Amino acid sequence: MTIEELDSFARDKTNDEASKVFVARHPNASAKTLVYLLKYDMVELMGAIAAHKNTSPEILDMMVRSSDKLYTQYKLAGNPNTPTESLDELCDEVESEEVKLAIAQNPNSSQMTLKGLFDESTLISIEARKNYEEQEGK
């Protein structure tokens, strides 16, 4: 589907939640269409938007500040477009090991946040150290 077809499909009021999630997961969905879909506060849809490569860093930052859903937080933590400061904030706020593991693996995580994850569970610590060392080598 083209960008225009996806946008039209997303805005069609007769389409159900599954159709909107389909659009949010489609690789050709534009940033504009993804922003439009934010008005539907549905967990699976928010997760799809949070994970999408075309979601802008500004929208990802806004989602970090407004989402309390674990699924959405996990998707935000794993998106390499999520701003470093947003990942820092998310890491400070969550208790979830899954979200912290995604932050530990995100190449956009700050070295400060990665160091903070060194004392977490074994898997999180291993991933944080690996990512930290990769950043040091750049």
Buried (B, 14 or more C-beta within 10 A) or exposed (E): BEBEEBBEBBEEEEEEEEEBBBBBBBEBBBBEBBBBBBEBEBEBBBBBBBBBEBBBBEBBBBBBEEBEBBBBBBBBBBBEBBBBBBBBBBBEEBEBEBBBBBBBBBEBBBEEBBEBBEEBEEEBBBBBBEBBEEBEEE
